Amino acid sequence: MKRVIFLLLAVVLVAAVGCGQDSEESSEDYQRDATKVSGGSLVDPVDNQPVDITVSKYSYIYNDWEYNFNSKENMEAFIKDPEKYIEDK
């Protein structure tokens, strides 16, 4: 019985350590990608709504700045005329 409990605890410990490493690697990958551009937008420049960058699939780099979008349509509108949506020209 003691061997079974010890084995179960060992498995749980190994699983917990493995999960922690995966999340650290993901964080490092994100930080590496974030350094490729000057920064990024947290507000969609087309509809001026907040963008959840953990969910959004739409982004575009313009003048070394990553712009994030809530929809494909917003991204396409921005790509056609970026200066129309950029503040502080």
Secondary structure, DSSP 8 states (H G I E B T S, - for coil): -HHHHHHHHHHHHHHHHHHHHHHHHHHHHHHHHHTTSS-B-SB-TTT--B--TTT--EEEEETTEEEEESSHHHHHHHHH-HHHH-S--
